[in-house]
């Protein structure tokens, strides 16, 4: 199957390794919850803007440092907070 994205788009090798280590340490079952395959691709970053209310749109506001894990078999996509995962530090 052709790879749709280069492995680790926008994540360095060290960040990708830290994210995979976090998943292996914290997920009791790392297989995909949709298809049960266990072949994930780490793709970062996904910008999740934080707003003060559900109907507010803020340009340039704070965002959560997030990366996407994409199941390479079915495309199921999970978002992982990179601060909690210890992949990024600071603000
Ligand atoms: Zn899947």
PDB file of the backbone (N, CA, C, O) and the ligand in Angstrom, with CONECT records:
HET     ZN  A 101       1
ATOM      1  N   UNK A   1       0.849  -1.174   0.000  1.00  0.00           N
ATOM      2  CA  UNK A   1       0.000   0.000   0.000  1.00  0.00           C
ATOM      3  C   UNK A   1       0.892   1.234   0.000  1.00  0.00           C
ATOM      4  O   UNK A   1       1.816   1.320   0.808  1.00  0.00           O
ATOM      5  N   UNK A   2       0.634   2.195  -0.893  1.00  0.00           N
ATOM      6  CA  UNK A   2       1.467   3.403  -0.902  1.00  0.00           C
ATOM      7  C   UNK A   2       1.230   4.219   0.365  1.00  0.00           C
ATOM      8  O   UNK A   2       0.112   4.290   0.876  1.00  0.00           O
ATOM      9  N   UNK A   3       2.293   4.828   0.857  1.00  0.00           N
ATOM     10  CA  UNK A   3       2.177   5.647   2.055  1.00  0.00           C
ATOM     11  C   UNK A   3       1.642   7.017   1.656  1.00  0.00           C
ATOM     12  O   UNK A   3       2.207   7.684   0.789  1.00  0.00           O
ATOM     13  N   UNK A   4       0.555   7.431   2.292  1.00  0.00           N
ATOM     14  CA  UNK A   4      -0.092   8.678   1.921  1.00  0.00           C
ATOM     15  C   UNK A   4       0.668   9.902   2.432  1.00  0.00           C
ATOM     16  O   UNK A   4       0.630  10.961   1.804  1.00  0.00           O
ATOM     17  N   UNK A   5       1.343   9.768   3.543  1.00  0.00           N
ATOM     18  CA  UNK A   5       2.101  10.874   4.119  1.00  0.00           C
ATOM     19  C   UNK A   5       3.491  10.363   4.451  1.00  0.00           C
ATOM     20  O   UNK A   5       3.653   9.198   4.812  1.00  0.00           O
ATOM     21  N   UNK A   6       4.503  11.226   4.332  1.00  0.00           N
ATOM     22  CA  UNK A   6       5.818  10.808   4.816  1.00  0.00           C
ATOM     23  C   UNK A   6       5.728  10.531   6.313  1.00  0.00           C
ATOM     24  O   UNK A   6       5.021  11.236   7.033  1.00  0.00           O
ATOM     25  N   UNK A   7       6.425   9.534   6.772  1.00  0.00           N
ATOM     26  CA  UNK A   7       6.382   9.170   8.190  1.00  0.00           C
ATOM     27  C   UNK A   7       6.879  10.339   9.047  1.00  0.00           C
ATOM     28  O   UNK A   7       7.942  10.903   8.791  1.00  0.00           O
ATOM     29  N   UNK A   8       6.085  10.694  10.072  1.00  0.00           N
ATOM     30  CA  UNK A   8       6.493  11.727  11.004  1.00  0.00           C
ATOM     31  C   UNK A   8       6.451  13.132  10.448  1.00  0.00           C
ATOM     32  O   UNK A   8       7.274  13.969  10.819  1.00  0.00           O
ATOM     33  N   UNK A   9       5.509  13.405   9.563  1.00  0.00           N
ATOM     34  CA  UNK A   9       5.423  14.747   9.005  1.00  0.00           C
ATOM     35  C   UNK A   9       5.420  15.772  10.127  1.00  0.00           C
ATOM     36  O   UNK A   9       4.594  15.699  11.037  1.00  0.00           O
ATOM     37  N   UNK A  10       6.320  16.705  10.069  1.00  0.00           N
ATOM     38  CA  UNK A  10       6.453  17.817  11.003  1.00  0.00           C
ATOM     39  C   UNK A  10       6.934  17.421  12.395  1.00  0.00           C
ATOM     40  O   UNK A  10       7.216  18.305  13.204  1.00  0.00           O
ATOM     41  N   UNK A  11       7.038  16.154  12.704  1.00  0.00           N
ATOM     42  CA  UNK A  11       7.606  15.747  13.985  1.00  0.00           C
ATOM     43  C   UNK A  11       9.030  15.286  13.732  1.00  0.00           C
ATOM     44  O   UNK A  11       9.302  14.573  12.766  1.00  0.00           O
ATOM     45  N   UNK A  12       9.934  15.699  14.604  1.00  0.00           N
ATOM     46  CA  UNK A  12      11.299  15.204  14.475  1.00  0.00           C
ATOM     47  C   UNK A  12      11.322  13.725  14.857  1.00  0.00           C
ATOM     48  O   UNK A  12      10.365  13.207  15.433  1.00  0.00           O
ATOM     49  N   UNK A  13      12.407  13.065  14.534  1.00  0.00           N
ATOM     50  CA  UNK A  13      12.534  11.656  14.918  1.00  0.00           C
ATOM     51  C   UNK A  13      12.437  11.496  16.430  1.00  0.00           C
ATOM     52  O   UNK A  13      11.810  10.554  16.915  1.00  0.00           O
ATOM     53  N   UNK A  14      13.061  12.421  17.189  1.00  0.00           N
ATOM     54  CA  UNK A  14      13.035  12.349  18.656  1.00  0.00           C
ATOM     55  C   UNK A  14      11.610  12.565  19.184  1.00  0.00           C
ATOM     56  O   UNK A  14      11.185  11.876  20.111  1.00  0.00           O
ATOM     57  N   UNK A  15      10.872  13.518  18.597  1.00  0.00           N
ATOM     58  CA  UNK A  15       9.496  13.761  19.038  1.00  0.00           C
ATOM     59  C   UNK A  15       8.614  12.562  18.714  1.00  0.00           C
ATOM     60  O   UNK A  15       7.779  12.166  19.526  1.00  0.00           O
ATOM     61  N   UNK A  16       8.797  11.987  17.536  1.00  0.00           N
ATOM     62  CA  UNK A  16       7.995  10.823  17.163  1.00  0.00           C
ATOM     63  C   UNK A  16       8.301   9.652  18.099  1.00  0.00           C
ATOM     64  O   UNK A  16       7.391   8.933  18.513  1.00  0.00           O
ATOM     65  N   UNK A  17       9.563   9.461  18.429  1.00  0.00           N
ATOM     66  CA  UNK A  17       9.930   8.380  19.346  1.00  0.00           C
ATOM     67  C   UNK A  17       9.336   8.616  20.734  1.00  0.00           C
ATOM     68  O   UNK A  17       8.875   7.674  21.379  1.00  0.00           O
ATOM     69  N   UNK A  18       9.345   9.876  21.199  1.00  0.00           N
ATOM     70  CA  UNK A  18       8.765  10.204  22.512  1.00  0.00           C
ATOM     71  C   UNK A  18       7.258   9.979  22.507  1.00  0.00           C
ATOM     72  O   UNK A  18       6.703   9.505  23.498  1.00  0.00           O
ATOM     73  N   UNK A  19       6.598  10.309  21.418  1.00  0.00           N
ATOM     74  CA  UNK A  19       5.145  10.110  21.331  1.00  0.00           C
ATOM     75  C   UNK A  19       4.811   8.618  21.332  1.00  0.00           C
ATOM     76  O   UNK A  19       3.893   8.187  22.029  1.00  0.00           O
ATOM     77  N   UNK A  20       5.541   7.847  20.567  1.00  0.00           N
ATOM     78  CA  UNK A  20       5.286   6.395  20.527  1.00  0.00           C
ATOM     79  C   UNK A  20       5.583   5.769  21.890  1.00  0.00           C
ATOM     80  O   UNK A  20       4.866   4.867  22.322  1.00  0.00           O
ATOM     81  N   UNK A  21       6.634   6.240  22.573  1.00  0.00           N
ATOM     82  CA  UNK A  21       6.947   5.734  23.911  1.00  0.00           C
ATOM     83  C   UNK A  21       5.816   6.062  24.882  1.00  0.00           C
ATOM     84  O   UNK A  21       5.459   5.234  25.719  1.00  0.00           O
ATOM     85  N   UNK A  22       5.253   7.262  24.774  1.00  0.00           N
ATOM     86  CA  UNK A  22       4.118   7.650  25.625  1.00  0.00           C
ATOM     87  C   UNK A  22       2.928   6.718  25.385  1.00  0.00           C
ATOM     88  O   UNK A  22       2.302   6.245  26.334  1.00  0.00           O
ATOM     89  N   UNK A  23       2.626   6.465  24.133  1.00  0.00           N
ATOM     90  CA  UNK A  23       1.498   5.585  23.805  1.00  0.00           C
ATOM     91  C   UNK A  23       1.739   4.183  24.363  1.00  0.00           C
ATOM     92  O   UNK A  23       0.843   3.591  24.965  1.00  0.00           O
ATOM     93  N   UNK A  24       2.922   3.663  24.167  1.00  0.00           N
ATOM     94  CA  UNK A  24       3.229   2.317  24.664  1.00  0.00           C
ATOM     95  C   UNK A  24       3.173   2.251  26.194  1.00  0.00           C
ATOM     96  O   UNK A  24       2.857   1.206  26.762  1.00  0.00           O
ATOM     97  N   UNK A  25       3.484   3.379  26.860  1.00  0.00           N
ATOM     98  CA  UNK A  25       3.497   3.418  28.318  1.00  0.00           C
ATOM     99  C   UNK A  25       2.088   3.615  28.888  1.00  0.00           C
ATOM    100  O   UNK A  25       1.797   3.112  29.973  1.00  0.00           O
ATOM    101  N   UNK A  26       1.205   4.338  28.179  1.00  0.00           N
ATOM    102  CA  UNK A  26      -0.070   4.749  28.781  1.00  0.00           C
ATOM    103  C   UNK A  26      -1.310   4.076  28.197  1.00  0.00           C
ATOM    104  O   UNK A  26      -2.347   4.051  28.860  1.00  0.00           O
ATOM    105  N   UNK A  27      -1.244   3.541  27.004  1.00  0.00           N
ATOM    106  CA  UNK A  27      -2.427   2.884  26.428  1.00  0.00           C
ATOM    107  C   UNK A  27      -2.364   1.399  26.754  1.00  0.00           C
ATOM    108  O   UNK A  27      -1.432   0.717  26.326  1.00  0.00           O
ATOM    109  N   UNK A  28      -3.339   0.879  27.507  1.00  0.00           N
ATOM    110  CA  UNK A  28      -3.334  -0.560  27.814  1.00  0.00           C
ATOM    111  C   UNK A  28      -3.409  -1.422  26.549  1.00  0.00           C
ATOM    112  O   UNK A  28      -2.822  -2.502  26.484  1.00  0.00           O
ATOM    113  N   UNK A  29      -4.132  -0.931  25.558  1.00  0.00           N
ATOM    114  CA  UNK A  29      -4.256  -1.646  24.286  1.00  0.00           C
ATOM    115  C   UNK A  29      -4.034  -0.626  23.174  1.00  0.00           C
ATOM    116  O   UNK A  29      -4.887   0.233  22.946  1.00  0.00           O
ATOM    117  N   UNK A  30      -2.911  -0.708  22.484  1.00  0.00           N
ATOM    118  CA  UNK A  30      -2.605   0.302  21.475  1.00  0.00           C
ATOM    119  C   UNK A  30      -3.151  -0.035  20.093  1.00  0.00           C
ATOM    120  O   UNK A  30      -2.827   0.648  19.121  1.00  0.00           O
ATOM    121  N   UNK A  31      -3.977  -1.081  19.987  1.00  0.00           N
ATOM    122  CA  UNK A  31      -4.577  -1.371  18.686  1.00  0.00           C
ATOM    123  C   UNK A  31      -5.684  -0.361  18.397  1.00  0.00           C
ATOM    124  O   UNK A  31      -6.260   0.218  19.318  1.00  0.00           O
ATOM    125  N   UNK A  32      -5.975  -0.157  17.133  1.00  0.00           N
ATOM    126  CA  UNK A  32      -6.994   0.793  16.688  1.00  0.00           C
ATOM    127  C   UNK A  32      -8.365   0.359  17.223  1.00  0.00           C
ATOM    128  O   UNK A  32      -8.742  -0.808  17.113  1.00  0.00           O
ATOM    129  N   UNK A  33      -9.105   1.313  17.802  1.00  0.00           N
ATOM    130  CA  UNK A  33     -10.420   0.996  18.347  1.00  0.00           C
ATOM    131  C   UNK A  33     -11.479   0.790  17.256  1.00  0.00           C
ATOM    132  O   UNK A  33     -12.600   0.392  17.574  1.00  0.00           O
ATOM    133  N   UNK A  34     -11.172   1.038  16.029  1.00  0.00           N
ATOM    134  CA  UNK A  34     -12.112   0.836  14.912  1.00  0.00           C
ATOM    135  C   UNK A  34     -11.841  -0.472  14.177  1.00  0.00           C
ATOM    136  O   UNK A  34     -12.771  -1.234  13.914  1.00  0.00           O
ATOM    137  N   UNK A  35     -10.581  -0.743  13.842  1.00  0.00           N
ATOM    138  CA  UNK A  35     -10.282  -1.891  12.971  1.00  0.00           C
ATOM    139  C   UNK A  35      -9.421  -2.962  13.655  1.00  0.00           C
ATOM    140  O   UNK A  35      -9.242  -4.053  13.113  1.00  0.00           O
ATOM    141  N   UNK A  36      -8.884  -2.649  14.856  1.00  0.00           N
ATOM    142  CA  UNK A  36      -8.063  -3.563  15.657  1.00  0.00           C
ATOM    143  C   UNK A  36      -6.648  -3.777  15.112  1.00  0.00           C
ATOM    144  O   UNK A  36      -5.891  -4.555  15.692  1.00  0.00           O
ATOM    145  N   UNK A  37      -6.271  -3.114  14.023  1.00  0.00           N
ATOM    146  CA  UNK A  37      -4.890  -3.176  13.571  1.00  0.00           C
ATOM    147  C   UNK A  37      -4.039  -2.340  14.525  1.00  0.00           C
ATOM    148  O   UNK A  37      -4.565  -1.492  15.247  1.00  0.00           O
ATOM    149  N   UNK A  38      -2.748  -2.572  14.531  1.00  0.00           N
ATOM    150  CA  UNK A  38      -1.854  -1.802  15.399  1.00  0.00           C
ATOM    151  C   UNK A  38      -0.706  -1.260  14.567  1.00  0.00           C
ATOM    152  O   UNK A  38       0.432  -1.717  14.680  1.00  0.00           O
ATOM    153  N   UNK A  39      -1.018  -0.284  13.734  1.00  0.00           N
ATOM    154  CA  UNK A  39      -0.019   0.317  12.851  1.00  0.00           C
ATOM    155  C   UNK A  39      -0.336   1.801  12.702  1.00  0.00           C
ATOM    156  O   UNK A  39      -1.057   2.215  11.795  1.00  0.00           O
ATOM    157  N   UNK A  40       0.226   2.589  13.622  1.00  0.00           N
ATOM    158  CA  UNK A  40      -0.070   4.014  13.686  1.00  0.00           C
ATOM    159  C   UNK A  40       1.042   4.835  13.047  1.00  0.00           C
ATOM    160  O   UNK A  40       2.206   4.435  13.022  1.00  0.00           O
ATOM    161  N   UNK A  41       0.645   5.996  12.531  1.00  0.00           N
ATOM    162  CA  UNK A  41       1.590   6.959  11.990  1.00  0.00           C
ATOM    163  C   UNK A  41       1.402   8.260  12.766  1.00  0.00           C
ATOM    164  O   UNK A  41       0.287   8.775  12.855  1.00  0.00           O
ATOM    165  N   UNK A  42       2.473   8.786  13.321  1.00  0.00           N
ATOM    166  CA  UNK A  42       2.410  10.044  14.059  1.00  0.00           C
ATOM    167  C   UNK A  42       2.584  11.203  13.087  1.00  0.00           C
ATOM    168  O   UNK A  42       3.577  11.279  12.364  1.00  0.00           O
ATOM    169  N   UNK A  43       1.609  12.101  13.079  1.00  0.00           N
ATOM    170  CA  UNK A  43       1.642  13.261  12.201  1.00  0.00           C
ATOM    171  C   UNK A  43       1.378  14.501  13.060  1.00  0.00           C
ATOM    172  O   UNK A  43       0.392  14.532  13.796  1.00  0.00           O
ATOM    173  N   UNK A  44       2.198  15.477  12.985  1.00  0.00           N
ATOM    174  CA  UNK A  44       1.968  16.685  13.788  1.00  0.00           C
ATOM    175  C   UNK A  44       2.148  17.903  12.932  1.00  0.00           C
ATOM    176  O   UNK A  44       2.677  17.803  11.825  1.00  0.00           O
ATOM    177  N   UNK A  45       1.763  18.949  13.365  1.00  0.00           N
ATOM    178  CA  UNK A  45       0.970  19.285  14.517  1.00  0.00           C
ATOM    179  C   UNK A  45      -0.449  19.607  14.074  1.00  0.00           C
ATOM    180  O   UNK A  45      -0.681  19.995  12.929  1.00  0.00           O
ATOM    181  N   UNK A  46      -1.409  19.439  15.007  1.00  0.00           N
ATOM    182  CA  UNK A  46      -2.786  19.844  14.758  1.00  0.00           C
ATOM    183  C   UNK A  46      -3.067  20.996  15.699  1.00  0.00           C
ATOM    184  O   UNK A  46      -2.858  20.872  16.906  1.00  0.00           O
ATOM    185  N   UNK A  47      -3.534  22.106  15.174  1.00  0.00           N
ATOM    186  CA  UNK A  47      -3.813  23.270  15.996  1.00  0.00           C
ATOM    187  C   UNK A  47      -5.240  23.214  16.509  1.00  0.00           C
ATOM    188  O   UNK A  47      -6.189  23.186  15.726  1.00  0.00           O
ATOM    189  N   UNK A  48      -5.388  23.199  17.823  1.00  0.00           N
ATOM    190  CA  UNK A  48      -6.704  23.251  18.457  1.00  0.00           C
ATOM    191  C   UNK A  48      -6.775  24.559  19.231  1.00  0.00           C
ATOM    192  O   UNK A  48      -6.186  24.688  20.304  1.00  0.00           O
ATOM    193  N   UNK A  49      -7.491  25.515  18.689  1.00  0.00           N
ATOM    194  CA  UNK A  49      -7.578  26.828  19.308  1.00  0.00           C
ATOM    195  C   UNK A  49      -8.508  26.783  20.522  1.00  0.00           C
ATOM    196  O   UNK A  49      -9.588  26.194  20.470  1.00  0.00           O
ATOM    197  N   UNK A  50      -8.077  27.405  21.597  1.00  0.00           N
ATOM    198  CA  UNK A  50      -8.879  27.497  22.815  1.00  0.00           C
ATOM    199  C   UNK A  50      -9.649  28.809  22.773  1.00  0.00           C
ATOM    200  O   UNK A  50      -9.063  29.867  22.542  1.00  0.00           O
ATOM    201  N   UNK A  51     -10.977  28.745  22.999  1.00  0.00           N
ATOM    202  CA  UNK A  51     -11.806  29.942  22.977  1.00  0.00           C
ATOM    203  C   UNK A  51     -12.545  30.090  24.303  1.00  0.00           C
ATOM    204  O   UNK A  51     -12.752  29.107  25.015  1.00  0.00           O
ATOM    205  N   UNK A  52     -12.946  31.325  24.637  1.00  0.00           N
ATOM    206  CA  UNK A  52     -13.624  31.542  25.920  1.00  0.00           C
ATOM    207  C   UNK A  52     -15.063  31.059  25.952  1.00  0.00           C
ATOM    208  O   UNK A  52     -15.638  30.947  27.035  1.00  0.00           O
ATOM    209  N   UNK A  53     -15.668  30.767  24.803  1.00  0.00           N
ATOM    210  CA  UNK A  53     -17.039  30.248  24.783  1.00  0.00           C
ATOM    211  C   UNK A  53     -17.233  29.429  23.513  1.00  0.00           C
ATOM    212  O   UNK A  53     -16.439  29.537  22.578  1.00  0.00           O
ATOM    213  N   UNK A  54     -18.293  28.602  23.471  1.00  0.00           N
ATOM    214  CA  UNK A  54     -18.498  27.740  22.295  1.00  0.00           C
ATOM    215  C   UNK A  54     -18.757  28.505  21.003  1.00  0.00           C
ATOM    216  O   UNK A  54     -18.501  27.976  19.921  1.00  0.00           O
ATOM    217  N   UNK A  55     -19.258  29.731  21.088  1.00  0.00           N
ATOM    218  CA  UNK A  55     -19.604  30.477  19.877  1.00  0.00           C
ATOM    219  C   UNK A  55     -18.576  31.543  19.520  1.00  0.00           C
ATOM    220  O   UNK A  55     -18.825  32.370  18.643  1.00  0.00           O
ATOM    221  N   UNK A  56     -17.436  31.535  20.178  1.00  0.00           N
ATOM    222  CA  UNK A  56     -16.413  32.548  19.930  1.00  0.00           C
ATOM    223  C   UNK A  56     -15.340  32.000  18.995  1.00  0.00           C
ATOM    224  O   UNK A  56     -14.880  30.869  19.158  1.00  0.00           O
ATOM    225  N   UNK A  57     -14.953  32.798  18.033  1.00  0.00           N
ATOM    226  CA  UNK A  57     -13.829  32.462  17.162  1.00  0.00           C
ATOM    227  C   UNK A  57     -12.693  33.426  17.485  1.00  0.00           C
ATOM    228  O   UNK A  57     -12.872  34.644  17.460  1.00  0.00           O
ATOM    229  N   UNK A  58     -11.530  32.870  17.788  1.00  0.00           N
ATOM    230  CA  UNK A  58     -10.383  33.689  18.153  1.00  0.00           C
ATOM    231  C   UNK A  58      -9.262  33.423  17.159  1.00  0.00           C
ATOM    232  O   UNK A  58      -8.827  32.282  17.004  1.00  0.00           O
ATOM    233  N   UNK A  59      -8.801  34.446  16.499  1.00  0.00           N
ATOM    234  CA  UNK A  59      -7.662  34.306  15.599  1.00  0.00           C
ATOM    235  C   UNK A  59      -6.380  34.602  16.348  1.00  0.00           C
ATOM    236  O   UNK A  59      -6.258  35.648  16.985  1.00  0.00           O
ATOM    237  N   UNK A  60      -5.430  33.698  16.278  1.00  0.00           N
ATOM    238  CA  UNK A  60      -4.160  33.916  16.940  1.00  0.00           C
ATOM    239  C   UNK A  60      -4.186  33.701  18.433  1.00  0.00           C
ATOM    240  O   UNK A  60      -3.239  34.083  19.121  1.00  0.00           O
ATOM    241  N   UNK A  61      -5.257  33.091  18.970  1.00  0.00           N
ATOM    242  CA  UNK A  61      -5.361  32.838  20.401  1.00  0.00           C
ATOM    243  C   UNK A  61      -4.546  31.635  20.820  1.00  0.00           C
ATOM    244  O   UNK A  61      -3.829  31.045  20.012  1.00  0.00           O
ATOM    245  N   UNK A  62      -4.659  31.272  22.099  1.00  0.00           N
ATOM    246  CA  UNK A  62      -3.906  30.117  22.592  1.00  0.00           C
ATOM    247  C   UNK A  62      -4.404  28.830  21.944  1.00  0.00           C
ATOM    248  O   UNK A  62      -5.566  28.720  21.551  1.00  0.00           O
ATOM    249  N   UNK A  63      -3.510  27.872  21.843  1.00  0.00           N
ATOM    250  CA  UNK A  63      -3.904  26.592  21.272  1.00  0.00           C
ATOM    251  C   UNK A  63      -3.251  25.464  22.048  1.00  0.00           C
ATOM    252  O   UNK A  63      -2.251  25.667  22.736  1.00  0.00           O
ATOM    253  N   UNK A  64      -3.818  24.287  21.935  1.00  0.00           N
ATOM    254  CA  UNK A  64      -3.269  23.107  22.587  1.00  0.00           C
ATOM    255  C   UNK A  64      -2.228  22.479  21.672  1.00  0.00           C
ATOM    256  O   UNK A  64      -2.496  22.295  20.485  1.00  0.00           O
ATOM    257  N   UNK A  65      -1.054  22.148  22.186  1.00  0.00           N
ATOM    258  CA  UNK A  65      -0.054  21.476  21.351  1.00  0.00           C
ATOM    259  C   UNK A  65      -0.463  20.024  21.133  1.00  0.00           C
ATOM    260  O   UNK A  65      -0.423  19.212  22.057  1.00  0.00           O
ATOM    261  N   UNK A  66      -0.852  19.713  19.924  1.00  0.00           N
ATOM    262  CA  UNK A  66      -1.461  18.423  19.636  1.00  0.00           C
ATOM    263  C   UNK A  66      -0.859  17.803  18.381  1.00  0.00           C
ATOM    264  O   UNK A  66      -0.492  18.504  17.438  1.00  0.00           O
ATOM    265  N   UNK A  67      -0.764  16.495  18.388  1.00  0.00           N
ATOM    266  CA  UNK A  67      -0.360  15.775  17.184  1.00  0.00           C
ATOM    267  C   UNK A  67      -1.425  14.730  16.875  1.00  0.00           C
ATOM    268  O   UNK A  67      -2.159  14.304  17.767  1.00  0.00           O
ATOM    269  N   UNK A  68      -1.508  14.322  15.630  1.00  0.00           N
ATOM    270  CA  UNK A  68      -2.461  13.303  15.219  1.00  0.00           C
ATOM    271  C   UNK A  68      -1.751  11.962  15.089  1.00  0.00           C
ATOM    272  O   UNK A  68      -0.647  11.869  14.553  1.00  0.00           O
ATOM    273  N   UNK A  69      -2.422  10.921  15.597  1.00  0.00           N
ATOM    274  CA  UNK A  69      -2.003   9.550  15.328  1.00  0.00           C
ATOM    275  C   UNK A  69      -3.026   8.998  14.347  1.00  0.00           C
ATOM    276  O   UNK A  69      -4.224   8.995  14.631  1.00  0.00           O
ATOM    277  N   UNK A  70      -2.563   8.534  13.204  1.00  0.00           N
ATOM    278  CA  UNK A  70      -3.453   8.055  12.158  1.00  0.00           C
ATOM    279  C   UNK A  70      -3.240   6.556  11.965  1.00  0.00           C
ATOM    280  O   UNK A  70      -2.115   6.105  11.746  1.00  0.00           O
ATOM    281  N   UNK A  71      -4.327   5.789  12.049  1.00  0.00           N
ATOM    282  CA  UNK A  71      -4.257   4.357  11.767  1.00  0.00           C
ATOM    283  C   UNK A  71      -3.977   4.180  10.281  1.00  0.00           C
ATOM    284  O   UNK A  71      -4.734   4.661   9.437  1.00  0.00           O
ATOM    285  N   UNK A  72      -2.903   3.498   9.971  1.00  0.00           N
ATOM    286  CA  UNK A  72      -2.514   3.352   8.572  1.00  0.00           C
ATOM    287  C   UNK A  72      -3.395   2.364   7.825  1.00  0.00           C
ATOM    288  O   UNK A  72      -3.307   2.274   6.601  1.00  0.00           O
ATOM    289  N   UNK A  73      -4.245   1.618   8.531  1.00  0.00           N
ATOM    290  CA  UNK A  73      -5.138   0.681   7.852  1.00  0.00           C
ATOM    291  C   UNK A  73      -6.484   1.326   7.520  1.00  0.00           C
ATOM    292  O   UNK A  73      -6.936   1.249   6.377  1.00  0.00           O
ATOM    293  N   UNK A  74      -7.139   1.969   8.513  1.00  0.00           N
ATOM    294  CA  UNK A  74      -8.503   2.472   8.281  1.00  0.00           C
ATOM    295  C   UNK A  74      -8.614   3.994   8.300  1.00  0.00           C
ATOM    296  O   UNK A  74      -9.647   4.540   7.912  1.00  0.00           O
ATOM    297  N   UNK A  75      -7.558   4.693   8.749  1.00  0.00           N
ATOM    298  CA  UNK A  75      -7.600   6.153   8.754  1.00  0.00           C
ATOM    299  C   UNK A  75      -8.150   6.758  10.034  1.00  0.00           C
ATOM    300  O   UNK A  75      -8.200   7.982  10.163  1.00  0.00           O
ATOM    301  N   UNK A  76      -8.563   5.926  10.983  1.00  0.00           N
ATOM    302  CA  UNK A  76      -9.000   6.464  12.269  1.00  0.00           C
ATOM    303  C   UNK A  76      -7.916   7.403  12.789  1.00  0.00           C
ATOM    304  O   UNK A  76      -6.732   7.069  12.741  1.00  0.00           O
ATOM    305  N   UNK A  77      -8.312   8.574  13.287  1.00  0.00           N
ATOM    306  CA  UNK A  77      -7.352   9.574  13.717  1.00  0.00           C
ATOM    307  C   UNK A  77      -7.601   9.936  15.172  1.00  0.00           C
ATOM    308  O   UNK A  77      -8.720  10.275  15.557  1.00  0.00           O
ATOM    309  N   UNK A  78      -6.555   9.861  15.970  1.00  0.00           N
ATOM    310  CA  UNK A  78      -6.621  10.211  17.394  1.00  0.00           C
ATOM    311  C   UNK A  78      -5.712  11.402  17.630  1.00  0.00           C
ATOM    312  O   UNK A  78      -4.622  11.479  17.064  1.00  0.00           O
ATOM    313  N   UNK A  79      -6.161  12.336  18.469  1.00  0.00           N
ATOM    314  CA  UNK A  79      -5.367  13.508  18.797  1.00  0.00           C
ATOM    315  C   UNK A  79      -4.749  13.319  20.177  1.00  0.00           C
ATOM    316  O   UNK A  79      -5.423  12.917  21.125  1.00  0.00           O
ATOM    317  N   UNK A  80      -3.461  13.612  20.272  1.00  0.00           N
ATOM    318  CA  UNK A  80      -2.719  13.446  21.521  1.00  0.00           C
ATOM    319  C   UNK A  80      -2.127  14.793  21.932  1.00  0.00           C
ATOM    320  O   UNK A  80      -1.474  15.464  21.134  1.00  0.00           O
ATOM    321  N   UNK A  81      -2.364  15.182  23.194  1.00  0.00           N
ATOM    322  CA  UNK A  81      -1.790  16.413  23.712  1.00  0.00           C
ATOM    323  C   UNK A  81      -0.299  16.202  23.946  1.00  0.00           C
ATOM    324  O   UNK A  81       0.096  15.327  24.716  1.00  0.00           O
ATOM    325  N   UNK A  82       0.521  17.001  23.286  1.00  0.00           N
ATOM    326  CA  UNK A  82       1.966  16.797  23.321  1.00  0.00           C
ATOM    327  C   UNK A  82       2.608  17.221  24.633  1.00  0.00           C
ATOM    328  O   UNK A  82       3.697  16.751  24.961  1.00  0.00           O
ATOM    329  N   UNK A  83       1.953  18.104  25.395  1.00  0.00           N
ATOM    330  CA  UNK A  83       2.483  18.441  26.724  1.00  0.00           C
ATOM    331  C   UNK A  83       2.288  17.272  27.673  1.00  0.00           C
ATOM    332  O   UNK A  83       3.209  16.884  28.392  1.00  0.00           O
ATOM    333  N   UNK A  84       1.086  16.713  27.672  1.00  0.00           N
ATOM    334  CA  UNK A  84       0.806  15.565  28.543  1.00  0.00           C
ATOM    335  C   UNK A  84       1.723  14.402  28.165  1.00  0.00           C
ATOM    336  O   UNK A  84       2.199  13.666  29.028  1.00  0.00           O
ATOM    337  N   UNK A  85       1.961  14.251  26.870  1.00  0.00           N
ATOM    338  CA  UNK A  85       2.808  13.154  26.399  1.00  0.00           C
ATOM    339  C   UNK A  85       4.284  13.412  26.673  1.00  0.00           C
ATOM    340  O   UNK A  85       5.102  12.507  26.512  1.00  0.00           O
ATOM    341  N   UNK A  86       4.645  14.635  27.086  1.00  0.00           N
ATOM    342  CA  UNK A  86       6.030  14.961  27.365  1.00  0.00           C
ATOM    343  C   UNK A  86       6.860  15.169  26.115  1.00  0.00           C
ATOM    344  O   UNK A  86       8.089  15.115  26.166  1.00  0.00           O
ATOM    345  N   UNK A  87       6.205  15.404  25.005  1.00  0.00           N
ATOM    346  CA  UNK A  87       6.924  15.593  23.736  1.00  0.00           C
ATOM    347  C   UNK A  87       7.392  17.044  23.597  1.00  0.00           C
ATOM    348  O   UNK A  87       8.470  17.295  23.057  1.00  0.00           O
ATOM    349  N   UNK A  88       6.600  17.992  24.074  1.00  0.00           N
ATOM    350  CA  UNK A  88       6.996  19.398  24.061  1.00  0.00           C
ATOM    351  C   UNK A  88       6.911  19.938  25.477  1.00  0.00           C
ATOM    352  O   UNK A  88       6.156  19.423  26.301  1.00  0.00           O
ATOM    353  N   UNK A  89       7.683  20.969  25.755  1.00  0.00           N
ATOM    354  CA  UNK A  89       7.654  21.615  27.059  1.00  0.00           C
ATOM    355  C   UNK A  89       7.455  23.108  26.847  1.00  0.00           C
ATOM    356  O   UNK A  89       7.518  23.598  25.719  1.00  0.00           O
ATOM    357  N   UNK A  90       7.217  23.816  27.924  1.00  0.00           N
ATOM    358  CA  UNK A  90       7.047  25.260  27.832  1.00  0.00           C
ATOM    359  C   UNK A  90       5.620  25.646  27.517  1.00  0.00           C
ATOM    360  O   UNK A  90       4.711  24.817  27.553  1.00  0.00           O
ATOM    361  N   UNK A  91       5.436  26.919  27.206  1.00  0.00           N
ATOM    362  CA  UNK A  91       4.093  27.453  26.977  1.00  0.00           C
ATOM    363  C   UNK A  91       3.487  26.952  25.690  1.00  0.00           C
ATOM    364  O   UNK A  91       2.358  27.313  25.357  1.00  0.00           O
TER     365      UNK A  91
HETATM  366 ZN    ZN A 101      -7.824   1.408  12.223  1.00  0.00          ZN
END
